[in-house]
Amino acid sequence: MSTKLDIRAFSLSAGIFWSVSVFFMGILAMSCPWAGKFVAALGIFYVGYSATIFGSVIGSAWAFFDATIGCAIFAWLYNKLAK
């Protein structure tokens, strides 16, 4: 018996979780050198993401859409393959 994933719930919860994580990492990077390296690495993909309040908001928005779309595709594919 296979269990289906609720695509909408899974993707939105992942998007919110990743968005909040990226936001707080941007805030933490203002005072932590190792967090700054993480922000710099993600800044390559999330244009405008930096270790500032405004940069954290921009990165958070990118992260929300990135994780939501990516996890929606993942959940859809899982449901197709779990049949």
PDB file with one MODEL, atoms N, CA, C and O in Angstrom:
MODEL        1
ATOM      1  N   MET A   1       0.850  -1.181   0.000  1.00  0.00           N
ATOM      2  CA  MET A   1       0.000   0.000   0.000  1.00  0.00           C
ATOM      3  C   MET A   1       0.895   1.245   0.000  1.00  0.00           C
ATOM      4  O   MET A   1       1.743   1.413   0.876  1.00  0.00           O
ATOM      5  N   SER A   2       0.697   2.085  -0.967  1.00  0.00           N
ATOM      6  CA  SER A   2       1.518   3.292  -1.056  1.00  0.00           C
ATOM      7  C   SER A   2       0.762   4.496  -0.509  1.00  0.00           C
ATOM      8  O   SER A   2      -0.463   4.584  -0.591  1.00  0.00           O
ATOM      9  N   THR A   3       1.526   5.404   0.042  1.00  0.00           N
ATOM     10  CA  THR A   3       0.962   6.627   0.585  1.00  0.00           C
ATOM     11  C   THR A   3       1.278   7.772  -0.366  1.00  0.00           C
ATOM     12  O   THR A   3       2.420   7.936  -0.798  1.00  0.00           O
ATOM     13  N   LYS A   4       0.269   8.556  -0.686  1.00  0.00           N
ATOM     14  CA  LYS A   4       0.483   9.709  -1.560  1.00  0.00           C
ATOM     15  C   LYS A   4       0.820  10.932  -0.724  1.00  0.00           C
ATOM     16  O   LYS A   4       0.320  11.112   0.386  1.00  0.00           O
ATOM     17  N   LEU A   5       1.671  11.758  -1.284  1.00  0.00           N
ATOM     18  CA  LEU A   5       1.987  13.038  -0.654  1.00  0.00           C
ATOM     19  C   LEU A   5       0.997  14.090  -1.130  1.00  0.00           C
ATOM     20  O   LEU A   5       0.637  14.125  -2.307  1.00  0.00           O
ATOM     21  N   ASP A   6       0.563  14.939  -0.223  1.00  0.00           N
ATOM     22  CA  ASP A   6      -0.252  16.090  -0.597  1.00  0.00           C
ATOM     23  C   ASP A   6       0.713  17.123  -1.180  1.00  0.00           C
ATOM     24  O   ASP A   6       1.484  17.742  -0.445  1.00  0.00           O
ATOM     25  N   ILE A   7       0.669  17.304  -2.477  1.00  0.00           N
ATOM     26  CA  ILE A   7       1.650  18.140  -3.176  1.00  0.00           C
ATOM     27  C   ILE A   7       1.639  19.569  -2.647  1.00  0.00           C
ATOM     28  O   ILE A   7       2.694  20.152  -2.397  1.00  0.00           O
ATOM     29  N   ARG A   8       0.461  20.123  -2.478  1.00  0.00           N
ATOM     30  CA  ARG A   8       0.357  21.520  -2.031  1.00  0.00           C
ATOM     31  C   ARG A   8       0.903  21.695  -0.615  1.00  0.00           C
ATOM     32  O   ARG A   8       1.681  22.615  -0.360  1.00  0.00           O
ATOM     33  N   ALA A   9       0.505  20.828   0.298  1.00  0.00           N
ATOM     34  CA  ALA A   9       0.954  20.947   1.684  1.00  0.00           C
ATOM     35  C   ALA A   9       2.453  20.709   1.810  1.00  0.00           C
ATOM     36  O   ALA A   9       3.144  21.428   2.533  1.00  0.00           O
ATOM     37  N   PHE A  10       2.951  19.700   1.106  1.00  0.00           N
ATOM     38  CA  PHE A  10       4.374  19.383   1.168  1.00  0.00           C
ATOM     39  C   PHE A  10       5.219  20.525   0.618  1.00  0.00           C
ATOM     40  O   PHE A  10       6.194  20.941   1.243  1.00  0.00           O
ATOM     41  N   SER A  11       4.843  21.025  -0.543  1.00  0.00           N
ATOM     42  CA  SER A  11       5.649  22.070  -1.169  1.00  0.00           C
ATOM     43  C   SER A  11       5.578  23.390  -0.402  1.00  0.00           C
ATOM     44  O   SER A  11       6.595  24.071  -0.267  1.00  0.00           O
ATOM     45  N   LEU A  12       4.417  23.760   0.097  1.00  0.00           N
ATOM     46  CA  LEU A  12       4.313  25.009   0.865  1.00  0.00           C
ATOM     47  C   LEU A  12       5.058  24.930   2.192  1.00  0.00           C
ATOM     48  O   LEU A  12       5.710  25.895   2.591  1.00  0.00           O
ATOM     49  N   SER A  13       4.971  23.800   2.877  1.00  0.00           N
ATOM     50  CA  SER A  13       5.681  23.678   4.153  1.00  0.00           C
ATOM     51  C   SER A  13       7.196  23.699   3.930  1.00  0.00           C
ATOM     52  O   SER A  13       7.926  24.305   4.714  1.00  0.00           O
ATOM     53  N   ALA A  14       7.666  23.050   2.878  1.00  0.00           N
ATOM     54  CA  ALA A  14       9.097  23.087   2.568  1.00  0.00           C
ATOM     55  C   ALA A  14       9.526  24.503   2.175  1.00  0.00           C
ATOM     56  O   ALA A  14      10.597  24.957   2.579  1.00  0.00           O
ATOM     57  N   GLY A  15       8.708  25.197   1.399  1.00  0.00           N
ATOM     58  CA  GLY A  15       9.014  26.566   1.001  1.00  0.00           C
ATOM     59  C   GLY A  15       9.101  27.505   2.189  1.00  0.00           C
ATOM     60  O   GLY A  15      10.008  28.333   2.270  1.00  0.00           O
ATOM     61  N   ILE A  16       8.166  27.377   3.102  1.00  0.00           N
ATOM     62  CA  ILE A  16       8.186  28.224   4.301  1.00  0.00           C
ATOM     63  C   ILE A  16       9.396  27.906   5.164  1.00  0.00           C
ATOM     64  O   ILE A  16      10.078  28.814   5.640  1.00  0.00           O
ATOM     65  N   PHE A  17       9.665  26.618   5.369  1.00  0.00           N
ATOM     66  CA  PHE A  17      10.810  26.222   6.191  1.00  0.00           C
ATOM     67  C   PHE A  17      12.123  26.736   5.615  1.00  0.00           C
ATOM     68  O   PHE A  17      12.940  27.293   6.347  1.00  0.00           O
ATOM     69  N   TRP A  18      12.340  26.556   4.306  1.00  0.00           N
ATOM     70  CA  TRP A  18      13.590  26.974   3.685  1.00  0.00           C
ATOM     71  C   TRP A  18      13.693  28.499   3.661  1.00  0.00           C
ATOM     72  O   TRP A  18      14.775  29.051   3.856  1.00  0.00           O
ATOM     73  N   SER A  19      12.580  29.173   3.425  1.00  0.00           N
ATOM     74  CA  SER A  19      12.571  30.633   3.400  1.00  0.00           C
ATOM     75  C   SER A  19      12.971  31.215   4.759  1.00  0.00           C
ATOM     76  O   SER A  19      13.795  32.127   4.831  1.00  0.00           O
ATOM     77  N   VAL A  20      12.393  30.694   5.812  1.00  0.00           N
ATOM     78  CA  VAL A  20      12.724  31.173   7.165  1.00  0.00           C
ATOM     79  C   VAL A  20      14.183  30.855   7.499  1.00  0.00           C
ATOM     80  O   VAL A  20      14.875  31.677   8.098  1.00  0.00           O
ATOM     81  N   SER A  21      14.648  29.672   7.114  1.00  0.00           N
ATOM     82  CA  SER A  21      16.039  29.287   7.370  1.00  0.00           C
ATOM     83  C   SER A  21      17.013  30.218   6.656  1.00  0.00           C
ATOM     84  O   SER A  21      17.999  30.653   7.249  1.00  0.00           O
ATOM     85  N   VAL A  22      16.747  30.524   5.398  1.00  0.00           N
ATOM     86  CA  VAL A  22      17.621  31.409   4.623  1.00  0.00           C
ATOM     87  C   VAL A  22      17.592  32.826   5.210  1.00  0.00           C
ATOM     88  O   VAL A  22      18.626  33.491   5.272  1.00  0.00           O
ATOM     89  N   PHE A  23      16.424  33.283   5.635  1.00  0.00           N
ATOM     90  CA  PHE A  23      16.324  34.614   6.233  1.00  0.00           C
ATOM     91  C   PHE A  23      17.192  34.717   7.487  1.00  0.00           C
ATOM     92  O   PHE A  23      17.987  35.647   7.621  1.00  0.00           O
ATOM     93  N   PHE A  24      17.038  33.765   8.399  1.00  0.00           N
ATOM     94  CA  PHE A  24      17.799  33.833   9.643  1.00  0.00           C
ATOM     95  C   PHE A  24      19.294  33.606   9.426  1.00  0.00           C
ATOM     96  O   PHE A  24      20.111  34.136  10.178  1.00  0.00           O
ATOM     97  N   MET A  25      19.663  32.827   8.409  1.00  0.00           N
ATOM     98  CA  MET A  25      21.076  32.664   8.102  1.00  0.00           C
ATOM     99  C   MET A  25      21.661  33.986   7.604  1.00  0.00           C
ATOM    100  O   MET A  25      22.808  34.308   7.914  1.00  0.00           O
ATOM    101  N   GLY A  26      20.891  34.746   6.843  1.00  0.00           N
ATOM    102  CA  GLY A  26      21.344  36.057   6.393  1.00  0.00           C
ATOM    103  C   GLY A  26      21.536  37.018   7.556  1.00  0.00           C
ATOM    104  O   GLY A  26      22.488  37.798   7.571  1.00  0.00           O
ATOM    105  N   ILE A  27      20.638  36.963   8.526  1.00  0.00           N
ATOM    106  CA  ILE A  27      20.770  37.811   9.723  1.00  0.00           C
ATOM    107  C   ILE A  27      21.977  37.375  10.543  1.00  0.00           C
ATOM    108  O   ILE A  27      22.747  38.209  11.020  1.00  0.00           O
ATOM    109  N   LEU A  28      22.136  36.076  10.704  1.00  0.00           N
ATOM    110  CA  LEU A  28      23.258  35.544  11.478  1.00  0.00           C
ATOM    111  C   LEU A  28      24.594  35.874  10.827  1.00  0.00           C
ATOM    112  O   LEU A  28      25.597  36.054  11.518  1.00  0.00           O
ATOM    113  N   ALA A  29      24.608  35.954   9.511  1.00  0.00           N
ATOM    114  CA  ALA A  29      25.848  36.217   8.774  1.00  0.00           C
ATOM    115  C   ALA A  29      26.400  37.616   9.038  1.00  0.00           C
ATOM    116  O   ALA A  29      27.562  37.886   8.735  1.00  0.00           O
ATOM    117  N   MET A  30      25.599  38.492   9.589  1.00  0.00           N
ATOM    118  CA  MET A  30      26.095  39.837   9.896  1.00  0.00           C
ATOM    119  C   MET A  30      27.151  39.801  10.998  1.00  0.00           C
ATOM    120  O   MET A  30      27.959  40.723  11.110  1.00  0.00           O
ATOM    121  N   SER A  31      27.152  38.738  11.816  1.00  0.00           N
ATOM    122  CA  SER A  31      28.115  38.684  12.915  1.00  0.00           C
ATOM    123  C   SER A  31      28.915  37.377  12.975  1.00  0.00           C
ATOM    124  O   SER A  31      29.797  37.234  13.821  1.00  0.00           O
ATOM    125  N   CYS A  32      28.620  36.446  12.105  1.00  0.00           N
ATOM    126  CA  CYS A  32      29.266  35.128  12.146  1.00  0.00           C
ATOM    127  C   CYS A  32      29.994  34.848  10.827  1.00  0.00           C
ATOM    128  O   CYS A  32      29.358  34.812   9.774  1.00  0.00           O
ATOM    129  N   PRO A  33      31.319  34.650  10.866  1.00  0.00           N
ATOM    130  CA  PRO A  33      32.053  34.430   9.613  1.00  0.00           C
ATOM    131  C   PRO A  33      31.623  33.179   8.840  1.00  0.00           C
ATOM    132  O   PRO A  33      31.531  33.226   7.614  1.00  0.00           O
ATOM    133  N   TRP A  34      31.361  32.071   9.522  1.00  0.00           N
ATOM    134  CA  TRP A  34      30.978  30.853   8.805  1.00  0.00           C
ATOM    135  C   TRP A  34      29.627  31.008   8.134  1.00  0.00           C
ATOM    136  O   TRP A  34      29.411  30.452   7.057  1.00  0.00           O
ATOM    137  N   ALA A  35      28.718  31.745   8.738  1.00  0.00           N
ATOM    138  CA  ALA A  35      27.411  31.982   8.123  1.00  0.00           C
ATOM    139  C   ALA A  35      27.558  32.884   6.901  1.00  0.00           C
ATOM    140  O   ALA A  35      26.799  32.757   5.939  1.00  0.00           O
ATOM    141  N   GLY A  36      28.525  33.789   6.935  1.00  0.00           N
ATOM    142  CA  GLY A  36      28.781  34.651   5.790  1.00  0.00           C
ATOM    143  C   GLY A  36      29.217  33.864   4.565  1.00  0.00           C
ATOM    144  O   GLY A  36      28.875  34.223   3.439  1.00  0.00           O
ATOM    145  N   LYS A  37      29.974  32.789   4.781  1.00  0.00           N
ATOM    146  CA  LYS A  37      30.392  31.933   3.666  1.00  0.00           C
ATOM    147  C   LYS A  37      29.187  31.216   3.060  1.00  0.00           C
ATOM    148  O   LYS A  37      29.098  31.055   1.843  1.00  0.00           O
ATOM    149  N   PHE A  38      28.269  30.788   3.914  1.00  0.00           N
ATOM    150  CA  PHE A  38      27.046  30.136   3.437  1.00  0.00           C
ATOM    151  C   PHE A  38      26.209  31.115   2.617  1.00  0.00           C
ATOM    152  O   PHE A  38      25.700  30.763   1.553  1.00  0.00           O
ATOM    153  N   VAL A  39      26.068  32.335   3.109  1.00  0.00           N
ATOM    154  CA  VAL A  39      25.299  33.364   2.402  1.00  0.00           C
ATOM    155  C   VAL A  39      25.957  33.709   1.069  1.00  0.00           C
ATOM    156  O   VAL A  39      25.272  33.890   0.063  1.00  0.00           O
ATOM    157  N   ALA A  40      27.274  33.799   1.066  1.00  0.00           N
ATOM    158  CA  ALA A  40      27.985  34.098  -0.180  1.00  0.00           C
ATOM    159  C   ALA A  40      27.777  32.977  -1.201  1.00  0.00           C
ATOM    160  O   ALA A  40      27.616  33.243  -2.392  1.00  0.00           O
ATOM    161  N   ALA A  41      27.782  31.739  -0.740  1.00  0.00           N
ATOM    162  CA  ALA A  41      27.570  30.606  -1.649  1.00  0.00           C
ATOM    163  C   ALA A  41      26.151  30.611  -2.209  1.00  0.00           C
ATOM    164  O   ALA A  41      25.960  30.385  -3.404  1.00  0.00           O
ATOM    165  N   LEU A  42      25.166  30.862  -1.374  1.00  0.00           N
ATOM    166  CA  LEU A  42      23.775  30.910  -1.857  1.00  0.00           C
ATOM    167  C   LEU A  42      23.514  32.158  -2.691  1.00  0.00           C
ATOM    168  O   LEU A  42      22.642  32.157  -3.560  1.00  0.00           O
ATOM    169  N   GLY A  43      24.261  33.215  -2.429  1.00  0.00           N
ATOM    170  CA  GLY A  43      24.108  34.448  -3.191  1.00  0.00           C
ATOM    171  C   GLY A  43      24.418  34.278  -4.670  1.00  0.00           C
ATOM    172  O   GLY A  43      23.996  35.093  -5.491  1.00  0.00           O
ATOM    173  N   ILE A  44      25.155  33.221  -5.015  1.00  0.00           N
ATOM    174  CA  ILE A  44      25.419  32.920  -6.421  1.00  0.00           C
ATOM    175  C   ILE A  44      24.117  32.548  -7.128  1.00  0.00           C
ATOM    176  O   ILE A  44      23.908  32.917  -8.283  1.00  0.00           O
ATOM    177  N   PHE A  45      23.250  31.824  -6.439  1.00  0.00           N
ATOM    178  CA  PHE A  45      21.988  31.365  -7.015  1.00  0.00           C
ATOM    179  C   PHE A  45      20.833  32.326  -6.751  1.00  0.00           C
ATOM    180  O   PHE A  45      19.974  32.516  -7.611  1.00  0.00           O
ATOM    181  N   TYR A  46      20.812  32.927  -5.575  1.00  0.00           N
ATOM    182  CA  TYR A  46      19.742  33.843  -5.192  1.00  0.00           C
ATOM    183  C   TYR A  46      20.253  35.274  -5.360  1.00  0.00           C
ATOM    184  O   TYR A  46      20.889  35.820  -4.459  1.00  0.00           O
ATOM    185  N   VAL A  47      19.979  35.866  -6.495  1.00  0.00           N
ATOM    186  CA  VAL A  47      20.477  37.192  -6.828  1.00  0.00           C
ATOM    187  C   VAL A  47      19.955  38.219  -5.812  1.00  0.00           C
ATOM    188  O   VAL A  47      18.748  38.328  -5.597  1.00  0.00           O
ATOM    189  N   GLY A  48      20.862  38.956  -5.201  1.00  0.00           N
ATOM    190  CA  GLY A  48      20.484  39.979  -4.236  1.00  0.00           C
ATOM    191  C   GLY A  48      20.590  39.518  -2.788  1.00  0.00           C
ATOM    192  O   GLY A  48      20.469  40.331  -1.872  1.00  0.00           O
ATOM    193  N   TYR A  49      20.814  38.232  -2.571  1.00  0.00           N
ATOM    194  CA  TYR A  49      20.931  37.702  -1.206  1.00  0.00           C
ATOM    195  C   TYR A  49      22.271  38.115  -0.626  1.00  0.00           C
ATOM    196  O   TYR A  49      23.321  37.854  -1.214  1.00  0.00           O
ATOM    197  N   SER A  50      22.229  38.762   0.534  1.00  0.00           N
ATOM    198  CA  SER A  50      23.450  39.208   1.196  1.00  0.00           C
ATOM    199  C   SER A  50      23.220  39.272   2.695  1.00  0.00           C
ATOM    200  O   SER A  50      22.103  39.075   3.172  1.00  0.00           O
ATOM    201  N   ALA A  51      24.277  39.546   3.424  1.00  0.00           N
ATOM    202  CA  ALA A  51      24.219  39.582   4.882  1.00  0.00           C
ATOM    203  C   ALA A  51      23.729  40.933   5.385  1.00  0.00           C
ATOM    204  O   ALA A  51      24.401  41.588   6.181  1.00  0.00           O
ATOM    205  N   THR A  52      22.557  41.344   4.918  1.00  0.00           N
ATOM    206  CA  THR A  52      21.882  42.558   5.383  1.00  0.00           C
ATOM    207  C   THR A  52      20.414  42.218   5.589  1.00  0.00           C
ATOM    208  O   THR A  52      19.951  41.153   5.180  1.00  0.00           O
ATOM    209  N   ILE A  53      19.691  43.122   6.220  1.00  0.00           N
ATOM    210  CA  ILE A  53      18.256  42.886   6.421  1.00  0.00           C
ATOM    211  C   ILE A  53      17.550  42.801   5.066  1.00  0.00           C
ATOM    212  O   ILE A  53      16.785  41.869   4.819  1.00  0.00           O
ATOM    213  N   PHE A  54      17.806  43.767   4.201  1.00  0.00           N
ATOM    214  CA  PHE A  54      17.156  43.783   2.886  1.00  0.00           C
ATOM    215  C   PHE A  54      17.593  42.578   2.048  1.00  0.00           C
ATOM    216  O   PHE A  54      16.768  41.963   1.372  1.00  0.00           O
ATOM    217  N   GLY A  55      18.882  42.241   2.090  1.00  0.00           N
ATOM    218  CA  GLY A  55      19.378  41.083   1.361  1.00  0.00           C
ATOM    219  C   GLY A  55      18.779  39.791   1.876  1.00  0.00           C
ATOM    220  O   GLY A  55      18.543  38.865   1.100  1.00  0.00           O
ATOM    221  N   SER A  56      18.530  39.714   3.181  1.00  0.00           N
ATOM    222  CA  SER A  56      17.908  38.528   3.759  1.00  0.00           C
ATOM    223  C   SER A  56      16.465  38.373   3.294  1.00  0.00           C
ATOM    224  O   SER A  56      16.001  37.257   3.064  1.00  0.00           O
ATOM    225  N   VAL A  57      15.759  39.487   3.157  1.00  0.00           N
ATOM    226  CA  VAL A  57      14.378  39.440   2.662  1.00  0.00           C
ATOM    227  C   VAL A  57      14.359  38.975   1.205  1.00  0.00           C
ATOM    228  O   VAL A  57      13.521  38.158   0.820  1.00  0.00           O
ATOM    229  N   ILE A  58      15.274  39.492   0.405  1.00  0.00           N
ATOM    230  CA  ILE A  58      15.356  39.078  -1.002  1.00  0.00           C
ATOM    231  C   ILE A  58      15.690  37.590  -1.104  1.00  0.00           C
ATOM    232  O   ILE A  58      15.050  36.854  -1.857  1.00  0.00           O
ATOM    233  N   GLY A  59      16.688  37.154  -0.347  1.00  0.00           N
ATOM    234  CA  GLY A  59      17.056  35.742  -0.344  1.00  0.00           C
ATOM    235  C   GLY A  59      15.940  34.847   0.134  1.00  0.00           C
ATOM    236  O   GLY A  59      15.762  33.736  -0.364  1.00  0.00           O
ATOM    237  N   SER A  60      15.191  35.334   1.100  1.00  0.00           N
ATOM    238  CA  SER A  60      14.062  34.580   1.632  1.00  0.00           C
ATOM    239  C   SER A  60      12.975  34.398   0.576  1.00  0.00           C
ATOM    240  O   SER A  60      12.375  33.327   0.480  1.00  0.00           O
ATOM    241  N   ALA A  61      12.724  35.422  -0.202  1.00  0.00           N
ATOM    242  CA  ALA A  61      11.728  35.319  -1.275  1.00  0.00           C
ATOM    243  C   ALA A  61      12.183  34.323  -2.336  1.00  0.00           C
ATOM    244  O   ALA A  61      11.403  33.476  -2.772  1.00  0.00           O
ATOM    245  N   TRP A  62      13.449  34.423  -2.752  1.00  0.00           N
ATOM    246  CA  TRP A  62      13.987  33.460  -3.715  1.00  0.00           C
ATOM    247  C   TRP A  62      13.880  32.039  -3.167  1.00  0.00           C
ATOM    248  O   TRP A  62      13.472  31.121  -3.879  1.00  0.00           O
ATOM    249  N   ALA A  63      14.246  31.867  -1.907  1.00  0.00           N
ATOM    250  CA  ALA A  63      14.240  30.542  -1.286  1.00  0.00           C
ATOM    251  C   ALA A  63      12.833  29.964  -1.231  1.00  0.00           C
ATOM    252  O   ALA A  63      12.642  28.767  -1.446  1.00  0.00           O
ATOM    253  N   PHE A  64      11.848  30.809  -0.945  1.00  0.00           N
ATOM    254  CA  PHE A  64      10.469  30.316  -0.890  1.00  0.00           C
ATOM    255  C   PHE A  64      10.042  29.743  -2.236  1.00  0.00           C
ATOM    256  O   PHE A  64       9.515  28.633  -2.304  1.00  0.00           O
ATOM    257  N   PHE A  65      10.268  30.498  -3.300  1.00  0.00           N
ATOM    258  CA  PHE A  65       9.848  30.021  -4.621  1.00  0.00           C
ATOM    259  C   PHE A  65      10.681  28.825  -5.077  1.00  0.00           C
ATOM    260  O   PHE A  65      10.155  27.899  -5.693  1.00  0.00           O
ATOM    261  N   ASP A  66      11.951  28.844  -4.783  1.00  0.00           N
ATOM    262  CA  ASP A  66      12.826  27.738  -5.159  1.00  0.00           C
ATOM    263  C   ASP A  66      12.376  26.431  -4.495  1.00  0.00           C
ATOM    264  O   ASP A  66      12.194  25.420  -5.174  1.00  0.00           O
ATOM    265  N   ALA A  67      12.200  26.452  -3.196  1.00  0.00           N
ATOM    266  CA  ALA A  67      11.815  25.238  -2.469  1.00  0.00           C
ATOM    267  C   ALA A  67      10.390  24.812  -2.785  1.00  0.00           C
ATOM    268  O   ALA A  67      10.115  23.616  -2.880  1.00  0.00           O
ATOM    269  N   THR A  68       9.483  25.761  -2.949  1.00  0.00           N
ATOM    270  CA  THR A  68       8.097  25.418  -3.240  1.00  0.00           C
ATOM    271  C   THR A  68       7.986  24.715  -4.588  1.00  0.00           C
ATOM    272  O   THR A  68       7.326  23.682  -4.699  1.00  0.00           O
ATOM    273  N   ILE A  69       8.619  25.263  -5.595  1.00  0.00           N
ATOM    274  CA  ILE A  69       8.555  24.655  -6.926  1.00  0.00           C
ATOM    275  C   ILE A  69       9.303  23.324  -6.943  1.00  0.00           C
ATOM    276  O   ILE A  69       8.802  22.335  -7.479  1.00  0.00           O
ATOM    277  N   GLY A  70      10.484  23.299  -6.367  1.00  0.00           N
ATOM    278  CA  GLY A  70      11.275  22.074  -6.344  1.00  0.00           C
ATOM    279  C   GLY A  70      10.590  20.943  -5.603  1.00  0.00           C
ATOM    280  O   GLY A  70      10.614  19.799  -6.056  1.00  0.00           O
ATOM    281  N   CYS A  71       9.981  21.248  -4.474  1.00  0.00           N
ATOM    282  CA  CYS A  71       9.311  20.206  -3.691  1.00  0.00           C
ATOM    283  C   CYS A  71       7.975  19.802  -4.305  1.00  0.00           C
ATOM    284  O   CYS A  71       7.532  18.670  -4.114  1.00  0.00           O
ATOM    285  N   ALA A  72       7.331  20.694  -5.030  1.00  0.00           N
ATOM    286  CA  ALA A  72       6.111  20.315  -5.749  1.00  0.00           C
ATOM    287  C   ALA A  72       6.444  19.302  -6.835  1.00  0.00           C
ATOM    288  O   ALA A  72       5.720  18.325  -7.025  1.00  0.00           O
ATOM    289  N   ILE A  73       7.542  19.538  -7.545  1.00  0.00           N
ATOM    290  CA  ILE A  73       7.984  18.588  -8.562  1.00  0.00           C
ATOM    291  C   ILE A  73       8.374  17.260  -7.913  1.00  0.00           C
ATOM    292  O   ILE A  73       8.042  16.194  -8.433  1.00  0.00           O
ATOM    293  N   PHE A  74       9.069  17.321  -6.792  1.00  0.00           N
ATOM    294  CA  PHE A  74       9.458  16.112  -6.075  1.00  0.00           C
ATOM    295  C   PHE A  74       8.233  15.315  -5.634  1.00  0.00           C
ATOM    296  O   PHE A  74       8.175  14.104  -5.851  1.00  0.00           O
ATOM    297  N   ALA A  75       7.252  15.982  -5.017  1.00  0.00           N
ATOM    298  CA  ALA A  75       6.050  15.288  -4.533  1.00  0.00           C
ATOM    299  C   ALA A  75       5.245  14.703  -5.689  1.00  0.00           C
ATOM    300  O   ALA A  75       4.728  13.592  -5.577  1.00  0.00           O
ATOM    301  N   TRP A  76       5.130  15.431  -6.793  1.00  0.00           N
ATOM    302  CA  TRP A  76       4.424  14.922  -7.968  1.00  0.00           C
ATOM    303  C   TRP A  76       5.107  13.665  -8.502  1.00  0.00           C
ATOM    304  O   TRP A  76       4.454  12.666  -8.804  1.00  0.00           O
ATOM    305  N   LEU A  77       6.435  13.733  -8.612  1.00  0.00           N
ATOM    306  CA  LEU A  77       7.184  12.588  -9.113  1.00  0.00           C
ATOM    307  C   LEU A  77       7.066  11.404  -8.154  1.00  0.00           C
ATOM    308  O   LEU A  77       6.907  10.267  -8.597  1.00  0.00           O
ATOM    309  N   TYR A  78       7.141  11.651  -6.870  1.00  0.00           N
ATOM    310  CA  TYR A  78       6.979  10.595  -5.872  1.00  0.00           C
ATOM    311  C   TYR A  78       5.620   9.916  -6.023  1.00  0.00           C
ATOM    312  O   TYR A  78       5.527   8.688  -6.017  1.00  0.00           O
ATOM    313  N   ASN A  79       4.568  10.722  -6.160  1.00  0.00           N
ATOM    314  CA  ASN A  79       3.225  10.151  -6.311  1.00  0.00           C
ATOM    315  C   ASN A  79       3.110   9.309  -7.570  1.00  0.00           C
ATOM    316  O   ASN A  79       2.435   8.279  -7.566  1.00  0.00           O
ATOM    317  N   LYS A  80       3.763   9.737  -8.652  1.00  0.00           N
ATOM    318  CA  LYS A  80       3.722   8.975  -9.907  1.00  0.00           C
ATOM    319  C   LYS A  80       4.464   7.643  -9.758  1.00  0.00           C
ATOM    320  O   LYS A  80       3.994   6.609 -10.232  1.00  0.00           O
ATOM    321  N   LEU A  81       5.612   7.676  -9.106  1.00  0.00           N
ATOM    322  CA  LEU A  81       6.429   6.476  -8.974  1.00  0.00           C
ATOM    323  C   LEU A  81       5.940   5.521  -7.878  1.00  0.00           C
ATOM    324  O   LEU A  81       6.262   4.334  -7.908  1.00  0.00           O
ATOM    325  N   ALA A  82       5.175   6.024  -6.924  1.00  0.00           N
ATOM    326  CA  ALA A  82       4.707   5.204  -5.812  1.00  0.00           C
ATOM    327  C   ALA A  82       3.485   4.365  -6.149  1.00  0.00           C
ATOM    328  O   ALA A  82       3.026   3.583  -5.316  1.00  0.00           O
ATOM    329  N   LYS A  83       2.963   4.510  -7.330  1.00  0.00           N
ATOM    330  CA  LYS A  83       1.775   3.757  -7.717  1.00  0.00           C
ATOM    331  C   LYS A  83       2.050   2.290  -7.830  1.00  0.00           C
ATOM    332  O   LYS A  83       1.148   1.516  -8.150  1.00  0.00           O
TER     333      LYS A  83
ENDMDL
END
